[in-house]
Amino acid sequence: MTTPVVAVRGASVTFGAVRALSGVDLEISAGEAVGLVGHNGAGKSTIVNVINGGLTPHEGSVSYGGMASGMTGVSAARAGGVRCVFQELSLCSNLSIVENARLMHAGLTGFGWRKRALALIETKLSEVFPGNRVDCSATVGTLSIAERQMVEIALNFLDVSGPPKLVILDEPTSSLDSALAEQMLAHVRKFVSGGGSVLLISHILGEILSTSTRIVVMKDGGVVAARPVSEFTGKSLVEAMGSVVREKTRTGVRTVLDTSPTVIDIPATPRTGLGLKARKGEVIGLAGLGGHGQTAMLLALFRERSSNWLPHRPDEIAFVAGDRALNGTFPLWSILRNLSVGNLGALSKRFSVHAANEDAVGAEWKQKTAIRTPDMHLPILSLSGGNQQKVLFARALSTPARIVLMDDPMRGVDIGTKQDVYSIIRAEAEAGRTFIWYSTEMDEICLCDRVYVFRDGAIVAELSGDEVSEHNVLAASFSGEAA
């Protein structure tokens, strides 16, 4: 019997009244890709922190390679060959990529370490993401979120003082477009076939089913299923998580929109391409490869239409950030205050926030978006990443803004909550709210009434109805490039 790379036995963790883990057993062997799934708050992030040494279980144990050592915590995990790509990216934005590599790999020392690190990073990035254009000498803060995610993934696969034995990938494709995601997953399969191990956490179930050799399902802090991937289908996996599978349908462009007034009209120019129009009650999708101008257009629209906090001009537009850590949450504030900050004017009396009104709004949107917390006055960082994203979504929808811009807002959100949010978006659109939605997930793009495809900072195609498909989006994304 082979010794597991990591073995967690009877792990229990509590945070106050919340039991995050309840007697969890989990073993990962060499040459195994374990897919870990479950709703937000199921315990996935907690078990990851136990495995990577960042959290000591209150009950139970964790061992690496069956070896007992004098080390504990992160030191023991690193010595056991464990590496972790966090859902909330951990690179230091004020340092260069090379300097971040030095922080992560203590073996990069001595004369000429910068040159050695640069060569290692460039080689590994090209191996994981062939054809990438990341400047490996750049400061991390100058990179796009997709590039930062690519760099963090590559850094964790580096062989400096020894190859990684287990790489934990927590929502590794959340900021990557479909092409980059497939490159990364192909590298994962190659790494596993060579004897490495991976713990893959993703709410994109297609990635789990196509990459894992075994799937572990968590719910309410415990493991409820652990079977070979061949014993799961997409439907049975969702049902194991405790959600009801809903059939995917495309309604196409709603005919009522043809006579609805135009609320956004960006004219066609050589720089912006075809231009963009959005009507009242329409859900507009922005598609194409990541980093090709979608986010830039959303930010430009927000700057143009925002009141800039002027009290005499109520906001007609709201923004849901995709990078919650960088430009979404206020980490020192409560969950409730993070939700209500977008609508302080309506919640205030005599220049101060009316507590009863704020509590009422918080309770309403906690229920609508299924934010998992016993108390909305707890710190925002007490929530899982997906639940933090729900707060940002609720912040936008709780305002009277008639236009909502969404910058890949469903990153790290479980499938059950996604389905609920999609229903809310459609209901809000039917009531006259307009959504402009950038997403890296094709399933979300196919929910839109019309889709604009971006390439090189310009709109190159407009799709509607049955034209909206992965084939047509990819064809427009790559059209005109050299073969």
Summary of the structure (lengths in Angstrom):
residues: 483
radius of gyration: 23.0
end to end distance: 49.4
largest distance: 72.0
contacts: 1580
relative contact order: 0.12
helix: 38%
strand: 23%
